[in-house]
Amino acid sequence: MRTLEAAWERAKLLRSWQDWTSKIVRASNKILGDNLFNIYIFGSLVRNEALAGSDIDILIVAKELPNSLIERVKIKMDILEEAGLPLVHPFEIHLVNEDEAEIYLIHIKDEFIKIQ
């Protein structure tokens, strides 16, 4: 896919972020099941500072996750595939366990939207 086409597709996804976020939530529920704890949106979108090149930060908190980075990437890729996201998309998925989520929540303070 050429760069301009990829940028256009990414921009379309950014405009329809709510629909895609719902798909990511459903996919997370399917992949993680009872292990899913919470899902948050944070970053420039929540602060109303998002630009065309911004990403959409989604924090997916699982009760337990493997320590292996490779295993975590596999889980994240399974979620993205289940959600039907194309290869080029504006979503930055942060997959963490409950302890790691505390660090995120300290840094993002009250600038988040809890979506599950």
N, C-alpha and C positions, 0 to 999 in steps of 0.2 A: 504494500500500500504506500502510495506516495505521501510525502510529509504533509502537504496541504490537505489531502483527503483525510489523513489520520487526524489532523488538527480539527477539521470540520466535524468528523464523527465524535471526537472527544468533546467538542463544544456542545453538540446535541445531547450527549449523555449528561453533561454538566447542567444543562437547562432542565432536564427531566430527572434530577437527582433524587427527588422524593420517590418516584416509581422504582428506580433502581435500588434505592435504600431498602424499600419494602422487599424486593427480591433477595437482597443480601441477608435481611433478617430471616426470611423464610428458609433460605439455603443454610444459614447458620443453625437454625433450629433442626433442620433435617440432618446435617452433618454432625453436630455436637450433641443433639438430643438433650437429655437431662444434665449433661455436663455444661451446658450453656448457662452462664450466670447473668450477665448484663450486656447490653450493647449501647454505646454512646456515639454521638457525632460531636466533634470538637474542631477547633481551628478557625480559619478565616471565614468559613461559611456561617458559623454560629455568631461570629463577631460582626457579621455584615460587612466584611472586608474582602470577600471573594472577587477575584478578577477572572478573566477568560482563561488564564493559564493556571489558576489555582487548582489544588486538589481538594478532595473531600475526605477528611480524616474520619475513619470509623474505628472505634475501639471495641473489639469483641473480647469479652472477658469470659473465660472458661473456669470452672471450678478447679480443674486439673489439666495440665498439658504435659506432653513429653519434654524433657530437657533438651533433646536433640533439635538443633535448628532445622535440619533436613526434614524431620518429622513434622515440625510446626509449619514449614513452608508447604509441605504436602497437604496439610489440613487447610491452610489458607487457599491453596490452589483448588482444592475440592470445593470449597465454599464459592469461590469466584466462578468455577465451571458450572456448579449447580445453579447459580444465579443467572447464568447465561451472559455474563459480561464478555465483551469482545477483548481481544488482546490489548488494544489501546483504549484506556478508560481513565477517568479522573479520580478514581477511588484509591485511597491509601489505607489499606487494612492493617491495623495493629492488633495482633492476636497475642493475648497475654493471659496469665493466670491471675487469681485474685490478689496475691501479694504484689505482683508486678503492676497491677492496675492502680494500687494505692499511689505509686510514684507518678503515674500519669495524672491522676485526679488531683494530686497536690499541685502539679504544674499548671493544669488547665483551670484550676480553681472552680469558679461557678460558670465558666464559659463552655458549657456543654449542654447537649440535649440527650436525655436518657430516652432511648426508643424501645428498650425492653428491659 
